[in-house]
C-alpha cells in the first residue's frame, strides 16, 4: 500500500528570512491527518536567506538530522560543537536530556536549502550527542546508509529502530530496497524526479509505504531521495 503526499499539499510558512514547507504538522501549521509517520515526526524543507538563521534555542528528547542541499549551514550548540556543513553533508544531534543550539546561513549572498528531520527516540533522557556524515563524494546510483539504530556500516547511530538511506541518482539509475515484514517506509524526493514502484514523484513529493516487500526507485533526471525504513 502506498499513499502519496504531493509537494503542494504540504504546509507552508514564509517569514522572509525563512521559507518552509512542512510534510507534517509543525509550529503554526496543524493538520490532524499529517502528524508524522511511525517514528518520523518532522521533515521541513527550509530555505534560509543570506545571513538568516535560528538563534540559540532548546530541544530535548528528539533525534534531529539536517541535510544540506544548497549553500551552507553553520551550527553551534551547548555541547561545544561548532561547524559549517555544506551540500551532501548530514548533521545529527540527539537532544536527549536537553541541548541548546543555533543554525545560521553564514553567507552574505547565497541562500541555504536544507531538510530538517526529527525522529522520535525510543526512550527519553539519553545523553545528548552530535555527529556528521559527508556524502558529496559518494557514488551515484546507490543507496547509502546514513543512520541506523546500531550504527552499522559506519552510519550514524541513533536512538530509534529506524534507518535512513540517501540515493543520489542520475537519469536512468535504478535502486531497490527490500522491506522486511512489519516494516514501513517513507520516501521523500529532495531534488529531481523519480518513479517509485511505477508511481511518478517530483521534488518535494513523498510516499508512505506499508505492506510492500520491495521498493524500486528509478530516476528520470538527476535526483536525490531520502528513504526511511521504520518499525
VENWOTA-V868161 format. One record per residue. N is the residue number from 1. RES is the residue in one letter. PHI is phi as a letter, one per 30 degrees, with the letter a starting at -180 (* if undefined). Layout:
n->{N/N}
res->{RES/RES}
phi->{PHI/PHI}
//
This chain:
n->{1/2/3/4/5/6/7/8/9/10/11/12/13/14/15/16/17/18/19/20/21/22/23/24/25/26/27/28/29/30/31/32/33/34/35/36/37/38/39/40/41/42/43/44/45/46/47/48/49/50/51/52/53/54/55/56/57/58/59/60/61/62/63/64/65/66/67/68/69/70/71/72/73/74/75/76/77/78/79/80/81/82/83/84/85/86/87/88/89/90/91/92/93/94/95/96/97/98/99/100/101/102/103/104/105/106/107/108/109/110/111/112/113/114/115/116/117/118/119/120/121/122/123/124/125/126/127/128/129/130/131/132/133/134/135/136/137/138/139/140/141/142/143/144/145/146/147/148/149/150/151/152/153/154/155/156/157/158/159/160/161/162/163/164/165/166/167/168/169/170/171/172/173/174/175/176/177/178/179/180/181/182/183/184/185/186/187/188/189/190/191/192/193/194/195/196/197/198/199/200/201/202/203/204/205/206/207/208/209/210/211/212/213/214/215/216/217/218/219/220/221/222/223/224/225/226/227/228/229/230/231}
res->{X/X/X/X/X/X/X/X/X/X/X/X/X/X/X/X/X/X/X/X/X/X/X/X/X/X/X/X/X/X/X/X/X/X/X/X/X/X/X/X/X/X/X/X/X/X/X/X/X/X/X/X/X/X/X/X/X/X/X/X/X/X/X/X/X/X/X/X/X/X/X/X/X/X/X/X/X/X/X/X/X/X/X/X/X/X/X/X/X/X/X/X/X/X/X/X/X/X/X/X/X/X/X/X/X/X/X/X/X/X/X/X/X/X/X/X/X/X/X/X/X/X/X/X/X/X/X/X/X/X/X/X/X/X/X/X/X/X/X/X/X/X/X/X/X/X/X/X/X/X/X/X/X/X/X/X/X/X/X/X/X/X/X/X/X/X/X/X/X/X/X/X/X/X/X/X/X/X/X/X/X/X/X/X/X/X/X/X/X/X/X/X/X/X/X/X/X/X/X/X/X/X/X/X/X/X/X/X/X/X/X/X/X/X/X/X/X/X/X/X/X/X/X/X/X/X/X/X/X/X/X}
phi->{*/b/c/c/c/d/e/d/d/d/d/b/b/b/c/i/d/b/c/b/c/c/d/b/e/a/h/d/d/b/b/e/d/b/c/k/b/h/d/d/c/b/b/c/c/c/b/c/d/e/i/d/l/c/d/e/b/c/b/a/h/a/c/c/b/c/b/d/c/b/i/b/b/c/c/b/b/d/d/j/d/a/a/c/c/b/e/j/c/c/b/b/b/d/d/h/d/k/a/c/a/b/b/b/d/d/d/c/b/c/d/c/c/b/c/c/b/c/b/d/d/d/a/c/i/d/d/e/a/b/a/b/b/c/b/e/c/d/d/d/i/b/c/c/d/c/b/a/d/d/i/d/h/i/d/d/d/c/c/a/d/b/b/c/c/c/c/c/b/c/e/j/d/b/b/b/b/c/c/d/e/i/c/b/b/b/c/b/d/d/b/j/b/b/c/c/h/i/c/d/b/c/e/j/d/b/b/c/b/b/h/b/d/b/c/b/c/b/d/c/a/e/b/b/b/c/b/c/c/b/d}
//
